[in-house]
Amino acid sequence: MQSANEASLPTGISKPTQGKRIPTGIPGLDKLIEGGLQPGDFVLLAGGVGAGKTTFSCQFLCNAVKLYGESAVFATFEEDVGSLRRNMSKYGMDLESLERAHKLKLIDLEILEGSGMGSNIEAILGALDEIKGKRLVVDSLTAFLSGASEQFDYAFLMHLIYKTLKREGITTLMTISKPQSSFETASGIEEFLADGIFQLESFISPQMEMKTRFIVRKLRGTDHSRKYHAVAFTQKGIEIIPFST
């Protein structure tokens, strides 16, 4: 017999596998990655402007809280938290109620140069510690690292962020502005370090409509799908579905 929690899971969302995988809860995704991420995974969510990175990220955290009982932190450079709350409410994501329950922490970060960037790292770790967070989103890593003045600083910061979050067992999703064409060039240090890379790509269909597709480009320790999948934007957010053949 199903428990009340299992019975209430939306169609297409898998229940957690104890001690092994952490489901994202995004419909259609977990079955492509052996049921979810591994605890402490550091995943980049790449895509161009308007591809759905922020929506995907908020779903990832809301599902953590509502479906799997994990506290979470969303650190944003891209838009203020007031706009984030308002925009996500269109998908039925009531971020403010999760904040009031002390299960979700939204923090505004500033683009700081040089050694001042350490303040942003401290703010993120402090927020995670405050609510005992186990999942983190940074939107976006592109903005976060723009304050690094030299390649050495950039590489050092990436290693520091990666090692710190790994040590704390935080499952992390960081967005990165990267259109499809840029994957034809050499990868950066962030892609080398990352355990996984998810890509959201916008394209024009034969019917001259703007569409979005999704692919798992990399996920260590996981036998993942290597095919493109369609992305549907629904009243509840993003859904990953197979392309019609």
C-alpha positions in Angstrom: 0.0 0.0 0.0 1.2 3.5 -0.8 1.9 6.0 1.9 0.1 9.3 1.9 3.2 11.1 0.7 3.8 8.6 -2.1 0.2 8.8 -3.3 0.3 12.6 -3.5 3.4 12.8 -5.8 2.4 14.3 -9.1 2.5 12.1 -12.2 6.0 11.8 -13.6 7.8 12.5 -10.3 9.7 9.7 -8.6 9.9 9.1 -4.9 13.4 9.4 -3.2 15.6 6.4 -3.2 16.9 6.2 0.4 20.7 6.8 0.7 21.3 6.6 -3.1 19.7 9.3 -5.3 18.2 12.7 -4.7 15.2 13.2 -7.1 15.0 16.6 -8.8 11.2 16.2 -8.9 11.0 17.8 -12.3 8.6 15.7 -14.4 10.3 13.5 -16.9 13.9 14.2 -15.8 14.7 11.8 -13.0 14.0 8.7 -15.2 16.7 10.0 -17.5 19.3 10.1 -14.7 18.8 6.8 -12.8 16.2 8.4 -10.4 18.0 11.6 -9.5 21.3 13.2 -8.6 23.9 11.8 -6.1 24.1 13.6 -2.8 26.6 16.5 -3.1 26.5 16.6 -6.9 27.6 20.0 -8.4 25.6 20.5 -11.6 25.7 23.3 -14.1 22.4 24.3 -15.8 23.5 25.9 -19.1 21.4 27.8 -21.6 20.9 31.1 -23.4 18.6 34.0 -22.4 15.0 32.9 -21.9 15.6 29.2 -22.1 14.0 28.5 -18.7 17.0 28.3 -16.3 15.5 30.2 -13.5 12.2 28.4 -13.7 14.0 25.0 -13.7 16.1 26.0 -10.7 13.1 27.2 -8.6 11.3 23.9 -9.3 14.4 22.0 -8.2 14.3 23.8 -4.8 10.5 23.9 -4.3 10.4 20.1 -5.0 13.2 19.7 -2.4 11.1 21.4 0.2 7.6 20.2 -0.6 8.2 16.7 -1.8 11.4 15.6 -0.1 11.6 17.5 3.1 14.9 19.2 2.4 15.6 22.9 3.2 17.1 24.9 0.3 18.8 28.2 -0.6 18.4 30.3 -3.7 21.1 32.9 -4.3 20.4 35.3 -7.1 22.4 37.8 -9.0 20.1 37.9 -12.0 16.9 39.4 -10.5 15.8 40.7 -7.1 14.0 38.3 -4.8 10.7 40.3 -5.1 10.6 39.8 -8.8 11.6 36.2 -8.4 8.7 35.6 -6.0 6.2 37.3 -8.4 7.4 35.6 -11.5 7.5 32.1 -10.0 3.9 32.5 -8.6 2.7 32.2 -12.2 3.8 28.6 -12.1 2.1 28.0 -8.7 5.4 28.2 -6.8 4.6 30.1 -3.6 8.2 30.9 -2.5 7.1 33.3 0.2 5.2 30.6 2.1 8.2 28.3 2.0 10.3 31.2 3.4 7.9 31.8 6.2 8.2 28.1 7.1 12.0 28.6 7.3 12.5 25.9 4.6 13.6 28.2 1.8 16.0 31.1 1.9 16.2 33.6 -0.9 19.3 35.9 -0.9 20.3 38.8 -3.2 24.0 38.9 -4.0 26.1 41.6 -5.5 28.8 41.4 -8.2 31.9 42.1 -6.2 35.4 42.3 -7.5 38.6 40.7 -6.1 38.7 39.7 -2.5 35.2 41.1 -1.9 33.8 38.1 -3.6 34.5 36.1 -0.5 31.6 38.0 1.1 29.2 36.3 -1.3 30.6 32.9 -0.5 30.2 33.6 3.2 26.6 34.8 2.6 25.7 31.6 0.8 27.3 29.3 3.4 25.7 31.4 6.2 22.3 31.0 4.6 22.7 27.2 4.2 23.8 26.9 7.9 20.9 29.1 9.1 18.2 26.8 7.7 20.3 23.6 7.6 20.0 23.6 3.8 20.9 20.6 1.7 20.2 22.1 -1.7 21.6 25.2 -3.3 20.9 27.2 -6.5 23.1 30.1 -7.6 21.6 32.1 -10.5 24.0 32.7 -12.1 27.5 31.5 -11.8 28.3 33.7 -14.9 27.5 36.8 -12.8 29.2 35.4 -9.7 32.5 34.9 -11.4 32.5 38.1 -13.4 34.2 39.8 -10.5 37.3 37.6 -10.9 39.9 39.8 -12.5 42.3 37.2 -13.6 42.2 33.6 -14.7 44.0 32.5 -11.5 41.3 34.1 -9.4 38.6 32.5 -11.5 40.1 29.0 -11.2 40.8 29.4 -7.5 37.3 30.5 -6.8 35.8 27.6 -8.7 37.9 25.1 -6.8 37.1 26.8 -3.5 33.3 26.8 -4.2 33.4 23.2 -5.5 35.4 21.8 -2.6 33.5 23.7 0.1 30.0 22.6 -1.1 31.2 19.0 -1.6 32.6 18.9 1.9 29.3 20.1 3.3 27.3 17.6 1.2 25.3 20.3 -0.5 23.6 19.3 -3.8 24.1 22.3 -6.0 22.7 23.6 -9.2 24.3 26.7 -10.7 23.0 28.4 -13.9 25.4 29.5 -16.5 24.7 31.6 -19.6 26.0 29.5 -22.4 24.3 29.1 -25.8 24.5 25.8 -27.7 27.2 27.1 -30.1 29.6 27.8 -27.3 30.0 24.1 -26.6 31.9 23.8 -29.8 34.8 25.7 -28.2 37.0 24.6 -25.4 35.4 24.0 -22.0 36.1 26.2 -19.0 37.2 25.3 -15.6 33.6 25.3 -14.3 32.7 22.6 -16.8 35.8 20.5 -16.0 35.0 20.6 -12.2 31.2 20.1 -12.5 29.8 16.6 -11.8 27.0 17.3 -14.3 26.0 19.6 -17.1 22.3 20.1 -18.1 21.6 22.1 -21.2 18.4 24.0 -22.1 18.5 25.1 -25.8 16.1 27.4 -27.6 15.5 26.7 -31.3 13.1 27.6 -34.1 10.8 24.8 -35.2 9.9 24.1 -38.9 6.6 25.9 -38.0 8.7 29.0 -37.2 7.9 28.7 -33.4 10.4 29.2 -30.6 10.9 25.9 -28.9 13.1 24.6 -26.1 14.9 21.3 -25.8 16.9 19.6 -23.1 19.9 17.3 -23.0 22.1 15.8 -20.2 25.6 16.6 -21.5 27.4 15.0 -18.5 26.6 13.4 -15.2 29.4 11.5 -13.4 28.6 8.1 -12.0 25.3 8.0 -13.9 24.1 6.0 -16.9 22.1 9.0 -18.2 20.2 9.7 -21.4 22.2 11.1 -24.3 19.3 12.2 -26.4 17.5 15.5 -26.8 14.2 15.8 -25.1 11.4 18.4 -25.6 10.6 20.9 -22.9 7.1 21.9 -22.1 6.3 25.0 -20.0 3.1 24.2 -18.1 1.1 25.9 -15.3 3.4 24.1 -12.8 6.7 24.9 -14.5 8.9 22.8 -16.8 8.3 19.2 -17.9 10.8 17.1 -19.9 9.2 14.9 -22.5 10.4 12.7 -25.4 10.3 14.2 -28.9 7.6 12.7 -31.1 9.0 10.3 -33.7 
